Amino acid sequence: MKTTTTQQHESLDALSKKGTCIEFFSAYQDMDLDRMLSLCDKEGTISFEPLGDAFKGKIYEVGKGLWSAIMDSFPNLDNTVKSQVFDEITNTVTCQVVIFGTQAKEFAGMPSKGKDFDSDHIFIFRFNGQGKIADLKISWDHQGFVGQLTA
């Protein structure tokens, strides 16, 4: 089967977007918030799904605030990308990611007990025409996360 120019473009587009997601998680591993944000549209939106409406808003405000707090409270924060799926119809990349670390400081009202967490997350990245992250939805088992830190 011969590949058309359109198929090649779509394939490169998918690879480029998946690459942006990997770069995002690499920056997250390095706790380089500026690099994470540089991959995002300045007007981009975010939703930390389990936390409700109070944690929906602009990536550069809500995302930056939460990521900054978690990086401060979990100095060994790390992640592993388990899978990526590109959907050309919705222009999204869905990533299954494990995030883990040891709590060293109070986080979200939970005093540190020095406990570890290991939590599966789903990140759904939607991109703008310039290849920047325009919308990000993040979901995880929040009760399980809290239980690991407070048990």
N, CA, C and O atoms as a GROMACS GRO file, in nm:
protein
  604
    1MET      N    1   0.084  -0.118   0.000
    1MET     CA    2   0.000   0.000   0.000
    1MET      C    3   0.089   0.125   0.000
    1MET      O    4   0.180   0.137   0.082
    2LYS      N    5   0.062   0.214  -0.091
    2LYS     CA    6   0.140   0.336  -0.103
    2LYS      C    7   0.086   0.442  -0.006
    2LYS      O    8  -0.035   0.460   0.007
    3THR      N    9   0.177   0.512   0.062
    3THR     CA   10   0.139   0.617   0.156
    3THR      C   11   0.122   0.748   0.081
    3THR      O   12   0.208   0.786   0.001
    4THR      N   13   0.012   0.817   0.108
    4THR     CA   14  -0.011   0.946   0.043
    4THR      C   15   0.055   1.058   0.122
    4THR      O   16   0.091   1.040   0.239
    5THR      N   17   0.070   1.173   0.058
    5THR     CA   18   0.126   1.290   0.126
    5THR      C   19   0.040   1.328   0.246
    5THR      O   20   0.094   1.366   0.350
    6THR      N   21  -0.092   1.319   0.233
    6THR     CA   22  -0.182   1.350   0.344
    6THR      C   23  -0.159   1.254   0.460
    6THR      O   24  -0.154   1.297   0.576
    7GLN      N   25  -0.145   1.124   0.431
    7GLN     CA   26  -0.120   1.026   0.536
    7GLN      C   27   0.014   1.053   0.604
    7GLN      O   28   0.026   1.041   0.726
    8GLN      N   29   0.114   1.089   0.526
    8GLN     CA   30   0.245   1.120   0.583
    8GLN      C   31   0.235   1.241   0.675
    8GLN      O   32   0.293   1.242   0.783
    9HIS      N   33   0.161   1.345   0.632
    9HIS     CA   34   0.143   1.465   0.714
    9HIS      C   35   0.073   1.430   0.845
    9HIS      O   36   0.114   1.474   0.952
   10GLU      N   37  -0.035   1.350   0.835
   10GLU     CA   38  -0.108   1.310   0.955
   10GLU      C   39  -0.020   1.230   1.049
   10GLU      O   40  -0.027   1.246   1.171
   11SER      N   41   0.064   1.143   0.992
   11SER     CA   42   0.154   1.063   1.072
   11SER      C   43   0.257   1.152   1.142
   11SER      O   44   0.285   1.133   1.260
   12LEU      N   45   0.314   1.248   1.070
   12LEU     CA   46   0.409   1.341   1.131
   12LEU      C   47   0.342   1.427   1.237
   12LEU      O   48   0.401   1.456   1.341
   13ASP      N   49   0.218   1.467   1.210
   13ASP     CA   50   0.142   1.546   1.306
   13ASP      C   51   0.121   1.467   1.436
   13ASP      O   52   0.140   1.520   1.545
   14ALA      N   53   0.082   1.341   1.423
   14ALA     CA   54   0.063   1.256   1.540
   14ALA      C   55   0.194   1.239   1.616
   14ALA      O   56   0.196   1.250   1.739
   15LEU      N   57   0.302   1.212   1.544
   15LEU     CA   58   0.433   1.195   1.608
   15LEU      C   59   0.477   1.323   1.679
   15LEU      O   60   0.531   1.318   1.789
   16SER      N   61   0.453   1.437   1.614
   16SER     CA   62   0.490   1.566   1.674
   16SER      C   63   0.413   1.591   1.804
   16SER      O   64   0.471   1.634   1.903
   17LYS      N   65   0.283   1.563   1.802
   17LYS     CA   66   0.201   1.586   1.922
   17LYS      C   67   0.238   1.488   2.032
   17LYS      O   68   0.244   1.525   2.150
   18LYS      N   69   0.262   1.363   1.996
   18LYS     CA   70   0.306   1.266   2.097
   18LYS      C   71   0.441   1.309   2.154
   18LYS      O   72   0.466   1.294   2.273
   19GLY      N   73   0.528   1.362   2.068
   19GLY     CA   74   0.658   1.411   2.113
   19GLY      C   75   0.644   1.526   2.211
   19GLY      O   76   0.718   1.534   2.309
   20THR      N   77   0.550   1.616   2.184
   20THR     CA   78   0.524   1.727   2.276
   20THR      C   79   0.480   1.674   2.412
   20THR      O   80   0.521   1.726   2.516
   21CYS      N   81   0.396   1.571   2.412
   21CYS     CA   82   0.352   1.512   2.538
   21CYS      C   83   0.469   1.451   2.615
   21CYS      O   84   0.481   1.469   2.736
   22ILE      N   85   0.556   1.380   2.543
   22ILE     CA   86   0.674   1.322   2.609
   22ILE      C   87   0.764   1.433   2.664
   22ILE      O   88   0.818   1.420   2.774
   23GLU      N   89   0.780   1.540   2.589
   23GLU     CA   90   0.859   1.654   2.637
   23GLU      C   91   0.796   1.714   2.763
   23GLU      O   92   0.866   1.752   2.856
   24PHE      N   93   0.663   1.723   2.766
   24PHE     CA   94   0.591   1.773   2.883
   24PHE      C   95   0.623   1.687   3.006
   24PHE      O   96   0.655   1.739   3.113
   25PHE      N   97   0.615   1.554   2.990
   25PHE     CA   98   0.642   1.466   3.103
   25PHE      C   99   0.790   1.463   3.140
   25PHE      O  100   0.824   1.441   3.257
   26SER      N  101   0.878   1.484   3.045
   26SER     CA  102   1.021   1.496   3.074
   26SER      C  103   1.046   1.621   3.159
   26SER      O  104   1.121   1.617   3.257
   27ALA      N  105   0.983   1.732   3.120
   27ALA     CA  106   0.996   1.855   3.199
   27ALA      C  107   0.937   1.835   3.339
   27ALA      O  108   0.991   1.886   3.437
   28TYR      N  109   0.826   1.761   3.347
   28TYR     CA  110   0.763   1.732   3.476
   28TYR      C  111   0.862   1.651   3.562
   28TYR      O  112   0.878   1.680   3.681
   29GLN      N  113   0.928   1.552   3.504
   29GLN     CA  114   1.028   1.473   3.577
   29GLN      C  115   1.141   1.562   3.628
   29GLN      O  116   1.190   1.544   3.739
   30ASP      N  117   1.181   1.658   3.545
   30ASP     CA  118   1.290   1.749   3.583
   30ASP      C  119   1.241   1.861   3.675
   30ASP      O  120   1.320   1.944   3.720
   31MET      N  121   1.111   1.862   3.703
   31MET     CA  122   1.047   1.967   3.783
   31MET      C  123   1.078   2.105   3.726
   31MET      O  124   1.106   2.200   3.799
   32ASP      N  125   1.072   2.112   3.594
   32ASP     CA  126   1.099   2.234   3.520
   32ASP      C  127   0.964   2.292   3.474
   32ASP      O  128   0.921   2.271   3.361
   33LEU      N  129   0.901   2.364   3.565
   33LEU     CA  130   0.768   2.419   3.540
   33LEU      C  131   0.768   2.515   3.421
   33LEU      O  132   0.673   2.516   3.343
   34ASP      N  133   0.872   2.594   3.406
   34ASP     CA  134   0.879   2.687   3.292
   34ASP      C  135   0.879   2.610   3.159
   34ASP      O  136   0.812   2.651   3.064
   35ARG      N  137   0.953   2.500   3.153
   35ARG     CA  138   0.956   2.420   3.031
   35ARG      C  139   0.820   2.354   3.005
   35ARG      O  140   0.776   2.347   2.890
   36MET      N  141   0.754   2.307   3.110
   36MET     CA  142   0.619   2.250   3.095
   36MET      C  143   0.526   2.355   3.034
   36MET      O  144   0.455   2.328   2.937
   37LEU      N  145   0.528   2.474   3.090
   37LEU     CA  146   0.438   2.580   3.046
   37LEU      C  147   0.472   2.628   2.905
   37LEU      O  148   0.383   2.670   2.831
   38SER      N  149   0.600   2.622   2.867
   38SER     CA  150   0.640   2.668   2.734
   38SER      C  151   0.577   2.583   2.622
   38SER      O  152   0.570   2.626   2.507
   39LEU      N  153   0.531   2.464   2.656
   39LEU     CA  154   0.466   2.376   2.560
   39LEU      C  155   0.317   2.404   2.546
   39LEU      O  156   0.247   2.343   2.465
   40CYS      N  157   0.269   2.497   2.629
   40CYS     CA  158   0.125   2.526   2.637
   40CYS      C  159   0.092   2.662   2.578
   40CYS      O  160   0.172   2.756   2.583
   41ASP      N  161  -0.028   2.671   2.521
   41ASP     CA  162  -0.084   2.798   2.475
   41ASP      C  163  -0.105   2.886   2.597
   41ASP      O  164  -0.158   2.840   2.698
   42LYS      N  165  -0.064   3.013   2.589
   42LYS     CA  166  -0.078   3.104   2.703
   42LYS      C  167  -0.224   3.120   2.747
   42LYS      O  168  -0.250   3.154   2.863
   43GLU      N  169  -0.318   3.097   2.656
   43GLU     CA  170  -0.461   3.105   2.689
   43GLU      C  171  -0.521   2.966   2.709
   43GLU      O  172  -0.643   2.952   2.720
   44GLY      N  173  -0.436   2.862   2.715
   44GLY     CA  174  -0.483   2.725   2.728
   44GLY      C  175  -0.557   2.701   2.859
   44GLY      O  176  -0.536   2.770   2.959
   45THR      N  177  -0.644   2.601   2.855
   45THR     CA  178  -0.727   2.568   2.972
   45THR      C  179  -0.688   2.431   3.027
   45THR      O  180  -0.630   2.347   2.959
   46ILE      N  181  -0.723   2.413   3.155
   46ILE     CA  182  -0.691   2.288   3.224
   46ILE      C  183  -0.805   2.251   3.316
   46ILE      O  184  -0.879   2.336   3.365
   47SER      N  185  -0.818   2.122   3.339
   47SER     CA  186  -0.916   2.072   3.433
   47SER      C  187  -0.857   1.953   3.507
   47SER      O  188  -0.823   1.851   3.446
   48PHE      N  189  -0.844   1.966   3.638
   48PHE     CA  190  -0.805   1.855   3.723
   48PHE      C  191  -0.937   1.791   3.766
   48PHE      O  192  -0.993   1.826   3.870
   49GLU      N  193  -0.986   1.699   3.686
   49GLU     CA  194  -1.122   1.647   3.692
   49GLU      C  195  -1.171   1.609   3.832
   49GLU      O  196  -1.280   1.654   3.870
   50PRO      N  197  -1.098   1.529   3.912
   50PRO     CA  198  -1.153   1.487   4.041
   50PRO      C  199  -1.170   1.602   4.142
   50PRO      O  200  -1.239   1.586   4.243
   51LEU      N  201  -1.108   1.716   4.114
   51LEU     CA  202  -1.110   1.826   4.211
   51LEU      C  203  -1.222   1.927   4.186
   51LEU      O  204  -1.239   2.020   4.264
   52GLY      N  205  -1.298   1.909   4.078
   52GLY     CA  206  -1.414   1.993   4.053
   52GLY      C  207  -1.382   2.128   3.992
   52GLY      O  208  -1.270   2.153   3.948
   53ASP      N  209  -1.482   2.214   3.992
   53ASP     CA  210  -1.475   2.344   3.924
   53ASP      C  211  -1.367   2.437   3.976
   53ASP      O  212  -1.316   2.520   3.901
   54ALA      N  213  -1.331   2.425   4.103
   54ALA     CA  214  -1.228   2.513   4.160
   54ALA      C  215  -1.092   2.488   4.096
   54ALA      O  216  -1.002   2.572   4.105
   55PHE      N  217  -1.077   2.372   4.031
   55PHE     CA  218  -0.949   2.339   3.968
   55PHE      C  219  -0.963   2.327   3.818
   55PHE      O  220  -0.901   2.242   3.754
   56LYS      N  221  -1.047   2.414   3.762
   56LYS     CA  222  -1.060   2.431   3.617
   56LYS      C  223  -1.025   2.575   3.588
   56LYS      O  224  -1.063   2.665   3.663
   57GLY      N  225  -0.953   2.598   3.480
   57GLY     CA  226  -0.918   2.736   3.446
   57GLY      C  227  -0.803   2.740   3.348
   57GLY      O  228  -0.788   2.651   3.264
   58LYS      N  229  -0.723   2.843   3.360
   58LYS     CA  230  -0.609   2.863   3.270
   58LYS      C  231  -0.491   2.777   3.313
   58LYS      O  232  -0.461   2.765   3.432
   59ILE      N  233  -0.423   2.719   3.216
   59ILE     CA  234  -0.304   2.638   3.245
   59ILE      C  235  -0.201   2.723   3.318
   59ILE      O  236  -0.139   2.676   3.414
   60TYR      N  237  -0.183   2.848   3.272
   60TYR     CA  238  -0.079   2.934   3.331
   60TYR      C  239  -0.116   2.983   3.472
   60TYR      O  240  -0.032   3.042   3.540
   61GLU      N  241  -0.239   2.960   3.516
   61GLU     CA  242  -0.280   2.999   3.651
   61GLU      C  243  -0.305   2.874   3.735
   61GLU      O  244  -0.228   2.844   3.827
   62VAL      N  245  -0.412   2.801   3.704
   62VAL     CA  246  -0.450   2.684   3.784
   62VAL      C  247  -0.346   2.573   3.773
   62VAL      O  248  -0.304   2.517   3.874
   63GLY      N  249  -0.305   2.541   3.651
   63GLY     CA  250  -0.204   2.436   3.632
   63GLY      C  251  -0.074   2.471   3.699
   63GLY      O  252  -0.017   2.391   3.773
   64LYS      N  253  -0.027   2.591   3.674
   64LYS     CA  254   0.099   2.637   3.732
   64LYS      C  255   0.094   2.630   3.885
   64LYS      O  256   0.190   2.586   3.948
   65GLY      N  257  -0.016   2.674   3.943
   65GLY     CA  258  -0.030   2.674   4.089
   65GLY      C  259  -0.026   2.534   4.148
   65GLY      O  260   0.045   2.509   4.246
   66LEU      N  261  -0.102   2.443   4.089
   66LEU     CA  262  -0.106   2.306   4.143
   66LEU      C  263   0.027   2.235   4.122
   66LEU      O  264   0.077   2.170   4.214
   67TRP      N  265   0.083   2.247   4.002
   67TRP     CA  266   0.212   2.180   3.976
   67TRP      C  267   0.322   2.235   4.066
   67TRP      O  268   0.406   2.159   4.115
   68SER      N  269   0.323   2.364   4.088
   68SER     CA  270   0.422   2.424   4.176
   68SER      C  271   0.409   2.368   4.318
   68SER      O  272   0.510   2.336   4.382
   69ALA      N  273   0.286   2.357   4.367
   69ALA     CA  274   0.263   2.306   4.502
   69ALA      C  275   0.303   2.159   4.515
   69ALA      O  276   0.365   2.120   4.614
   70ILE      N  277   0.268   2.079   4.415
   70ILE     CA  278   0.303   1.936   4.426
   70ILE      C  279   0.454   1.915   4.414
   70ILE      O  280   0.510   1.829   4.482
   71MET      N  281   0.519   1.993   4.330
   71MET     CA  282   0.665   1.982   4.317
   71MET      C  283   0.734   2.022   4.446
   71MET      O  284   0.836   1.964   4.483
   72ASP      N  285   0.680   2.121   4.514
   72ASP     CA  286   0.737   2.168   4.640
   72ASP      C  287   0.718   2.063   4.750
   72ASP      O  288   0.807   2.043   4.833
   73SER      N  289   0.603   1.996   4.751
   73SER     CA  290   0.571   1.901   4.857
   73SER      C  291   0.628   1.762   4.835
   73SER      O  292   0.644   1.685   4.929
   74PHE      N  293   0.659   1.730   4.709
   74PHE     CA  294   0.711   1.597   4.674
   74PHE      C  295   0.843   1.615   4.597
   74PHE      O  296   0.843   1.611   4.474
   75PRO      N  297   0.954   1.636   4.668
   75PRO     CA  298   1.080   1.669   4.601
   75PRO      C  299   1.136   1.560   4.509
   75PRO      O  300   1.222   1.588   4.427
   76ASN      N  301   1.087   1.437   4.522
   76ASN     CA  302   1.133   1.330   4.434
   76ASN      C  303   1.023   1.289   4.335
   76ASN      O  304   1.023   1.176   4.284
   77LEU      N  305   0.930   1.378   4.308
   77LEU     CA  306   0.819   1.351   4.218
   77LEU      C  307   0.870   1.297   4.084
   77LEU      O  308   0.967   1.349   4.029
   78ASP      N  309   0.804   1.195   4.033
   78ASP     CA  310   0.847   1.134   3.908
   78ASP      C  311   0.726   1.079   3.835
   78ASP      O  312   0.616   1.074   3.890
   79ASN      N  313   0.746   1.039   3.710
   79ASN     CA  314   0.636   0.983   3.632
   79ASN      C  315   0.689   0.886   3.528
   79ASN      O  316   0.806   0.891   3.488
   80THR      N  317   0.601   0.797   3.487
   80THR     CA  318   0.630   0.702   3.380
   80THR      C  319   0.512   0.703   3.284
   80THR      O  320   0.398   0.678   3.324
   81VAL      N  321   0.538   0.731   3.157
   81VAL     CA  322   0.434   0.727   3.056
   81VAL      C  323   0.417   0.582   3.013
   81VAL      O  324   0.511   0.519   2.963
   82LYS      N  325   0.296   0.528   3.032
   82LYS     CA  326   0.269   0.388   2.999
   82LYS      C  327   0.213   0.372   2.858
   82LYS      O  328   0.241   0.272   2.791
   83SER      N  329   0.136   0.470   2.811
   83SER     CA  330   0.081   0.461   2.675
   83SER      C  331   0.041   0.598   2.625
   83SER      O  332   0.017   0.690   2.703
   84GLN      N  333   0.034   0.610   2.492
   84GLN     CA  334  -0.011   0.732   2.424
   84GLN      C  335  -0.098   0.690   2.306
   84GLN      O  336  -0.063   0.598   2.232
   85VAL      N  337  -0.211   0.757   2.290
   85VAL     CA  338  -0.299   0.730   2.176
   85VAL      C  339  -0.338   0.864   2.114
   85VAL      O  340  -0.391   0.952   2.183
   86PHE      N  341  -0.311   0.880   1.984
   86PHE     CA  342  -0.349   1.001   1.911
   86PHE      C  343  -0.485   0.978   1.845
   86PHE      O  344  -0.508   0.874   1.784
   87ASP      N  345  -0.573   1.075   1.859
   87ASP     CA  346  -0.705   1.071   1.793
   87ASP      C  347  -0.712   1.192   1.700
   87ASP      O  348  -0.726   1.305   1.745
   88GLU      N  349  -0.702   1.166   1.570
   88GLU     CA  350  -0.701   1.277   1.474
   88GLU      C  351  -0.835   1.348   1.465
   88GLU      O  352  -0.839   1.466   1.429
   89ILE      N  353  -0.945   1.280   1.497
   89ILE     CA  354  -1.078   1.343   1.491
   89ILE      C  355  -1.091   1.452   1.598
   89ILE      O  356  -1.141   1.561   1.570
   90THR      N  357  -1.046   1.421   1.720
   90THR     CA  358  -1.055   1.520   1.829
   90THR      C  359  -0.927   1.600   1.846
   90THR      O  360  -0.921   1.691   1.929
   91ASN      N  361  -0.823   1.566   1.767
   91ASN     CA  362  -0.694   1.635   1.776
   91ASN      C  363  -0.637   1.628   1.917
   91ASN      O  364  -0.587   1.726   1.972
   92THR      N  365  -0.645   1.506   1.975
   92THR     CA  366  -0.598   1.487   2.112
   92THR      C  367  -0.499   1.372   2.119
   92THR      O  368  -0.497   1.283   2.034
   93VAL      N  369  -0.417   1.377   2.223
   93VAL     CA  370  -0.334   1.264   2.261
   93VAL      C  371  -0.373   1.229   2.405
   93VAL      O  372  -0.368   1.313   2.494
   94THR      N  373  -0.412   1.103   2.424
   94THR     CA  374  -0.444   1.054   2.558
   94THR      C  375  -0.326   0.973   2.608
   94THR      O  376  -0.279   0.880   2.542
   95CYS      N  377  -0.277   1.012   2.726
   95CYS     CA  378  -0.161   0.946   2.786
   95CYS      C  379  -0.201   0.882   2.918
   95CYS      O  380  -0.265   0.944   3.003
   96GLN      N  381  -0.162   0.756   2.933
   96GLN     CA  382  -0.176   0.689   3.062
   96GLN      C  383  -0.040   0.701   3.129
   96GLN      O  384   0.061   0.658   3.074
   97VAL      N  385  -0.040   0.760   3.248
   97VAL     CA  386   0.084   0.795   3.316
   97VAL      C  387   0.076   0.755   3.463
   97VAL      O  388  -0.027   0.774   3.528
   98VAL      N  389   0.184   0.699   3.515
   98VAL     CA  390   0.193   0.674   3.658
   98VAL      C  391   0.276   0.787   3.717
   98VAL      O  392   0.387   0.815   3.672
   99ILE      N  393   0.221   0.852   3.819
   99ILE     CA  394   0.293   0.959   3.890
   99ILE      C  395   0.318   0.907   4.032
   99ILE      O  396   0.229   0.848   4.094
  100PHE      N  397   0.439   0.931   4.082
  100PHE     CA  398   0.475   0.878   4.212
  100PHE      C  399   0.576   0.968   4.281
  100PHE      O  400   0.646   1.046   4.216
  101GLY      N  401   0.582   0.957   4.414
  101GLY     CA  402   0.677   1.034   4.491
  101GLY      C  403   0.654   1.017   4.640
  101GLY      O  404   0.563   0.945   4.682
  102THR      N  405   0.737   1.083   4.717
  102THR     CA  406   0.730   1.078   4.863
  102THR      C  407   0.699   1.218   4.915
  102THR      O  408   0.768   1.314   4.880
  103GLN      N  409   0.598   1.228   4.998
  103GLN     CA  410   0.558   1.358   5.052
  103GLN      C  411   0.657   1.404   5.158
  103GLN      O  412   0.687   1.331   5.252
  104ALA      N  413   0.709   1.526   5.141
  104ALA     CA  414   0.804   1.583   5.237
  104ALA      C  415   0.748   1.705   5.310
  104ALA      O  416   0.799   1.743   5.415
  105LYS      N  417   0.644   1.766   5.253
  105LYS     CA  418   0.582   1.886   5.312
  105LYS      C  419   0.432   1.873   5.302
  105LYS      O  420   0.380   1.790   5.227
  106GLU      N  421   0.361   1.957   5.378
  106GLU     CA  422   0.215   1.962   5.371
  106GLU      C  423   0.172   1.983   5.227
  106GLU      O  424   0.233   2.061   5.154
  107PHE      N  425   0.067   1.913   5.186
  107PHE     CA  426   0.012   1.930   5.052
  107PHE      C  427  -0.140   1.924   5.060
  107PHE      O  428  -0.197   1.828   5.111
  108ALA      N  429  -0.204   2.026   5.009
  108ALA     CA  430  -0.350   2.032   5.001
  108ALA      C  431  -0.416   2.000   5.135
  108ALA      O  432  -0.515   1.926   5.140
  109GLY      N  433  -0.361   2.056   5.241
  109GLY     CA  434  -0.418   2.036   5.374
  109GLY      C  435  -0.378   1.904   5.440
  109GLY      O  436  -0.420   1.877   5.553
  110MET      N  437  -0.298   1.823   5.373
  110MET     CA  438  -0.253   1.695   5.430
  110MET      C  439  -0.112   1.712   5.483
  110MET      O  440  -0.018   1.732   5.406
  111PRO      N  441  -0.095   1.703   5.616
  111PRO     CA  442   0.040   1.712   5.670
  111PRO      C  443   0.124   1.595   5.620
  111PRO      O  444   0.072   1.486   5.595
  112SER      N  445   0.252   1.617   5.607
  112SER     CA  446   0.341   1.512   5.558
  112SER      C  447   0.363   1.406   5.666
  112SER      O  448   0.395   1.438   5.781
  113LYS      N  449   0.344   1.281   5.626
  113LYS     CA  450   0.379   1.167   5.711
  113LYS      C  451   0.496   1.091   5.648
  113LYS      O  452   0.531   0.981   5.690
  114GLY      N  453   0.558   1.155   5.544
  114GLY     CA  454   0.670   1.093   5.476
  114GLY      C  455   0.631   0.972   5.392
  114GLY      O  456   0.715   0.888   5.362
  115LYS      N  457   0.503   0.965   5.356
  115LYS     CA  458   0.454   0.847   5.281
  115LYS      C  459   0.470   0.866   5.131
  115LYS      O  460   0.478   0.977   5.079
  116ASP      N  461   0.475   0.752   5.063
  116ASP     CA  462   0.483   0.748   4.917
  116ASP      C  463   0.344   0.739   4.857
  116ASP      O  464   0.250   0.690   4.920
  117PHE      N  465   0.333   0.787   4.734
  117PHE     CA  466   0.213   0.760   4.655
  117PHE      C  467   0.256   0.712   4.518
  117PHE      O  468   0.366   0.742   4.471
  118ASP      N  469   0.168   0.637   4.456
  118ASP     CA  470   0.189   0.581   4.323
  118ASP      C  471   0.050   0.577   4.261
  118ASP      O  472  -0.034   0.498   4.302
  119SER      N  473   0.027   0.663   4.162
  119SER     CA  474  -0.110   0.685   4.114
  119SER      C  475  -0.118   0.688   3.962
  119SER      O  476  -0.046   0.764   3.897
  120ASP      N  477  -0.207   0.606   3.906
  120ASP     CA  478  -0.235   0.610   3.762
  120ASP      C  479  -0.314   0.735   3.729
  120ASP      O  480  -0.411   0.768   3.796
  121HIS      N  481  -0.272   0.804   3.625
  121HIS     CA  482  -0.338   0.925   3.577
  121HIS      C  483  -0.369   0.911   3.429
  121HIS      O  484  -0.298   0.840   3.357
  122ILE      N  485  -0.473   0.978   3.385
  122ILE     CA  486  -0.503   0.992   3.244
  122ILE      C  487  -0.492   1.141   3.211
  122ILE      O  488  -0.560   1.224   3.271
  123PHE      N  489  -0.407   1.174   3.115
  123PHE     CA  490  -0.391   1.311   3.065
  123PHE      C  491  -0.445   1.313   2.922
  123PHE      O  492  -0.405   1.232   2.839
  124ILE      N  493  -0.536   1.405   2.895
  124ILE     CA  494  -0.586   1.422   2.759
  124ILE      C  495  -0.544   1.560   2.711
  124ILE      O  496  -0.595   1.662   2.758
  125PHE      N  497  -0.451   1.562   2.616
  125PHE     CA  498  -0.395   1.685   2.559
  125PHE      C  499  -0.468   1.718   2.429
  125PHE      O  500  -0.480   1.632   2.341
  126ARG      N  501  -0.517   1.841   2.416
  126ARG     CA  502  -0.571   1.889   2.288
  126ARG      C  503  -0.481   2.004   2.243
  126ARG      O  504  -0.436   2.084   2.325
  127PHE      N  505  -0.456   2.011   2.112
  127PHE     CA  506  -0.356   2.104   2.059
  127PHE      C  507  -0.421   2.213   1.973
  127PHE      O  508  -0.526   2.192   1.912
  128ASN      N  509  -0.356   2.328   1.969
  128ASN     CA  510  -0.398   2.435   1.878
  128ASN      C  511  -0.326   2.418   1.743
  128ASN      O  512  -0.248   2.323   1.726
  129GLY      N  513  -0.351   2.507   1.651
  129GLY     CA  514  -0.291   2.499   1.517
  129GLY      C  515  -0.140   2.515   1.515
  129GLY      O  516  -0.076   2.477   1.417
  130GLN      N  517  -0.082   2.571   1.621
  130GLN     CA  518   0.062   2.590   1.628
  130GLN      C  519   0.132   2.474   1.702
  130GLN      O  520   0.252   2.479   1.726
  131GLY      N  521   0.055   2.371   1.737
  131GLY     CA  522   0.113   2.255   1.805
  131GLY      C  523   0.133   2.274   1.954
  131GLY      O  524   0.200   2.193   2.018
  132LYS      N  525   0.076   2.380   2.010
  132LYS     CA  526   0.084   2.404   2.155
  132LYS      C  527  -0.034   2.335   2.224
  132LYS      O  528  -0.140   2.316   2.164
  133ILE      N  529  -0.016   2.300   2.349
  133ILE     CA  530  -0.123   2.238   2.428
  133ILE      C  531  -0.227   2.347   2.458
  133ILE      O  532  -0.198   2.446   2.526
  134ALA      N  533  -0.348   2.327   2.405
  134ALA     CA  534  -0.455   2.427   2.420
  134ALA      C  535  -0.553   2.390   2.530
  134ALA      O  536  -0.620   2.476   2.586
  135ASP      N  537  -0.561   2.261   2.561
  135ASP     CA  538  -0.651   2.216   2.666
  135ASP      C  539  -0.594   2.087   2.723
  135ASP      O  540  -0.543   2.002   2.650
  136LEU      N  541  -0.604   2.073   2.853
  136LEU     CA  542  -0.551   1.955   2.921
  136LEU      C  543  -0.650   1.912   3.028
  136LEU      O  544  -0.687   1.989   3.116
  137LYS      N  545  -0.693   1.787   3.017
  137LYS     CA  546  -0.781   1.728   3.118
  137LYS      C  547  -0.702   1.617   3.187
  137LYS      O  548  -0.642   1.532   3.121
  138ILE      N  549  -0.704   1.619   3.321
  138ILE     CA  550  -0.628   1.522   3.398
  138ILE      C  551  -0.722   1.454   3.496
  138ILE      O  552  -0.800   1.519   3.566
  139SER      N  553  -0.716   1.321   3.500
  139SER     CA  554  -0.803   1.244   3.587
  139SER      C  555  -0.721   1.137   3.660
  139SER      O  556  -0.623   1.086   3.607
  140TRP      N  557  -0.763   1.104   3.782
  140TRP     CA  558  -0.698   1.001   3.863
  140TRP      C  559  -0.791   0.963   3.976
  140TRP      O  560  -0.892   1.029   3.998
  141ASP      N  561  -0.757   0.858   4.048
  141ASP     CA  562  -0.833   0.814   4.165
  141ASP      C  563  -0.788   0.900   4.284
  141ASP      O  564  -0.692   0.866   4.354
  142HIS      N  565  -0.858   1.011   4.304
  142HIS     CA  566  -0.817   1.104   4.409
  142HIS      C  567  -0.829   1.043   4.549
  142HIS      O  568  -0.743   1.066   4.634
  143GLN      N  569  -0.934   0.966   4.572
  143GLN     CA  570  -0.949   0.903   4.704
  143GLN      C  571  -0.833   0.808   4.731
  143GLN      O  572  -0.781   0.803   4.843
  144GLY      N  573  -0.791   0.735   4.630
  144GLY     CA  574  -0.677   0.644   4.645
  144GLY      C  575  -0.548   0.720   4.674
  144GLY      O  576  -0.467   0.678   4.756
  145PHE      N  577  -0.530   0.833   4.605
  145PHE     CA  578  -0.414   0.919   4.626
  145PHE      C  579  -0.410   0.968   4.770
  145PHE      O  580  -0.308   0.956   4.837
  146VAL      N  581  -0.521   1.022   4.818
  146VAL     CA  582  -0.530   1.073   4.955
  146VAL      C  583  -0.507   0.960   5.055
  146VAL      O  584  -0.436   0.978   5.154
  147GLY      N  585  -0.568   0.845   5.028
  147GLY     CA  586  -0.554   0.730   5.118
  147GLY      C  587  -0.408   0.685   5.134
  147GLY      O  588  -0.367   0.648   5.243
  148GLN      N  589  -0.332   0.689   5.026
  148GLN     CA  590  -0.192   0.650   5.034
  148GLN      C  591  -0.112   0.744   5.123
  148GLN      O  592  -0.017   0.702   5.191
  149LEU      N  593  -0.150   0.871   5.123
  149LEU     CA  594  -0.073   0.971   5.200
  149LEU      C  595  -0.120   0.984   5.344
  149LEU      O  596  -0.044   1.030   5.429
  150THR      N  597  -0.243   0.945   5.374
  150THR     CA  598  -0.297   0.969   5.507
  150THR      C  599  -0.314   0.843   5.591
  150THR      O  600  -0.342   0.853   5.710
  151ALA      N  601  -0.298   0.725   5.531
  151ALA     CA  602  -0.319   0.599   5.605
  151ALA      C  603  -0.216   0.581   5.715
  151ALA      O  604  -0.218   0.481   5.786
   0.00000   0.00000   0.00000
